[in-house]
Amino acid sequence: MMARRIRLAQARAGVTMLAAVVLAPVQPVRAADADTTLLNEAREILKALPTDIATSEHPVTPDRVELGRALFFDPRISVDGTVSCARCHQPALYATDGLARSRGASNKLNPRNAPTVLNAGLQFTQHWRGERKSLEDQAQQSLIGPASFGNPDYAAVIRRITSLPGYAEMFQKAFTGEKEPVKPENWGVAIGAYERTLVTPSRFDDYLEGRVEALSALERTGLKKFIETGCVACHNGPGVGGGRFAKFGVVEDYWKETGSQEIDKGRFDVTHDPADLYVFKVPVLRNVAMTPPYFHDGSVNKLSDAVRVMAKVQLAKDLSIDDVDDIVAFLGSLTGKQPAQFVNAPVLSAAGFTDGK
């Protein structure tokens, strides 16, 4: 009887070992299939960054980029000599200023948070409420904005630019054939050309090219949850956002979760259309882990809190701590390397400009 039990146990063990041999490859194969499915889905929804963000209307040329870079970092064109584009878009802070609401000339408080200009040309419009149609339009209008450069009019701007050595020649070189190239429109075009080169590809772009291992298993899990939770309904395309307007607070008033001290009506104040009440441009999420505080009013400091708030007020979902952590891990993979021509500011002097690299 004992011998029979032993033989039966040995037979069962043999079957188990055989099954293990047969089934061993199945789990990795299934995992590989899941990775392929996720990659294909991500490619379809999100897409990789371009080399630059030039368009037929707004081409990128070396001379305009060089001029735009000098202008971007030059505070001498503001009314009090303290404000440049770089004041609100600092390389050390991934092209933001780390403030809930930025400050312009004469320390005047801006009404909203300054978003990053990295990859900003991917957006279909500029500013939180979409009142600036392009990078070029935004740059030009900032010259006389009371909470930005603060100049009283464009004539004052031209006088400031032409009084500084080096700029007349740079404008002439960048805009050949124009009799008077130093003008506000060309300021905007030059700044826009420079900003269209500020592209920050990250490990996520390596992943989209087929290198699955470029993202950790945790980051891939976060990507899957980012898609399944519904975040991609608004945060899609190469910028992971920036392609549409959306109401902030679809299922619940946003300020109840953000703790906002002031209630911003958003695009409604631009269009006066009731359908635009609390509507804002969907921000790009590239480099989002590096650009707190979050939302139009900088009311939330932690990315994990921002993820939780968005899931709740936009999608009526209460995410678990693990779900939030996984999504935050994925968002970290969107952090890219800043271009050298942004990290290294040009040196501005009475004699002209040097590269600063």
Sequence and secondary structure as in RCSB ss.txt:
>XXXX:A:sequence
MMARRIRLAQARAGVTMLAAVVLAPVQPVRAADADTTLLNEAREILKALPTDIATSEHPVTPDRVELGRALFFDP
RISVDGTVSCARCHQPALYATDGLARSRGASNKLNPRNAPTVLNAGLQFTQHWRGERKSLEDQAQQSLIGPASFG
NPDYAAVIRRITSLPGYAEMFQKAFTGEKEPVKPENWGVAIGAYERTLVTPSRFDDYLEGRVEALSALERTGLKK
FIETGCVACHNGPGVGGGRFAKFGVVEDYWKETGSQEIDKGRFDVTHDPADLYVFKVPVLRNVAMTPPYFHDGSV
NKLSDAVRVMAKVQLAKDLSIDDVDDIVAFLGSLTGKQPAQFVNAPVLSAAGFTDGK
>XXXX:A:secstr
 HHHHHHHHHHHHHHHHHHHHHHTTHHHHHHHHHHHHHHHHHHHHT    S    SSS   HHHHHHHHHHHT G
GGSTTS   HHHHSBGGGTSB S SS B GGG B SS     TTGGGSSSBSTT  B SHHHHHHHHTT TTTT 
 SSHHHHHHHHHTSTTHHHHHHHHTTT SS  SHHHHHHHHHHHHTT    BHHHHHHTT GGGS HHHHHHHHH
HHHHTGGGTS TTTTS SSEEES SSS HHHHH  SS   BTHHHH  GGGTTEEE    TTGGGS SBTTTT B
  HHHHHHHHHHHHH     HHHHHHHHHHHHTT B   HHHHS  EEETTEEE   
